């Protein structure tokens, strides 16, 4: 008799567990965010493809992770001539719908001497962009990584830009955006979401 009660109790437990799993799947399906854009890429690999520069092609492969604003996506197709000239290579182009609003590219840099201050690092990294940067604002700073935003101008065109670099692997990435397409809060959020490391 005791065995029958135990068997019945075990069966009830199994039925309840299965029921909870099924209920959980139904709830997750019901509340799933179907509006999220599946085309938004948050992992960006560099070098993305070969350039005419051997040094850039042989750069240590690395991955940039960042969260793009809703509606933004990446493509290999685009025209960086729409934006200020900068020494950023192997670009991915950023689109909002069908409109190209910017691109992200990378470069390598030669770090200054060890134990130098952050301003010396900026002198080594930021000139790689090859443009005037009067208002660089640091948003994220760790021992090995930095991300900030600024206005980028080559004397003819002006854009908003995000610059980040990794001291450990001596690489930097720049996101160049149509001026005004992202407000200050969005630029800060992108900076906070950025990270990258060697592959």
Steps between C-alpha positions, in 0.01 A plus 500: 500500500785732593672421167184591305473833680867570430456413130194725479689782675796460262269510197329816629844662551607414146171630354535826697863545387407441134206738539726774639745458210218520244350804677841669503543443125152641432568810713841559338347464155219740587727769639787459250609826337429436132572866418875455559691534174678168432729671246677719758851362536665559836821302438730662246816322387810686380676490262175445315667459160827579326610854426787631289714533815695191609545628857123540541431158345742333741356668810410268785137394446262638762131528570311817586177451693247777514128556517358694207191715553171347389456514122874523427677222312837428337595428141816455294352743245523877541697815422743640754553806275177633648690557825817681614819331386650276768761223506249228586522179301296193413173684567151374567231752406223597738145538373182631652244336275622562144712804586876471554567701816860405570761230520733326743861428412824423680870576510806401697717736699846508655464561873727750673742392771374290791341673799411806298195706585171491314573819303807340347290201400249734336782656299594152372146380429295798391736626224429166331160650422682773302246771573434787736359384836449799730242360742581139586296383802591178681196290594651163591847444641665187638862396540509365143208656317359842426199629308393858439327722248579821319434714195709398202593745223740486208443863405232415243261261675398467863367193680445359846745227593565241766859392557605200703829322547653203676844556652563128526479424127589848364194533283232766478159527339309805390129541435430796272138619485306762306500811715190512722376147421575400860440726798745523790317235701518253209871568450559435870296179491698369203826582680381315812405194294836477321768246576751309292760233535735285295353193333 
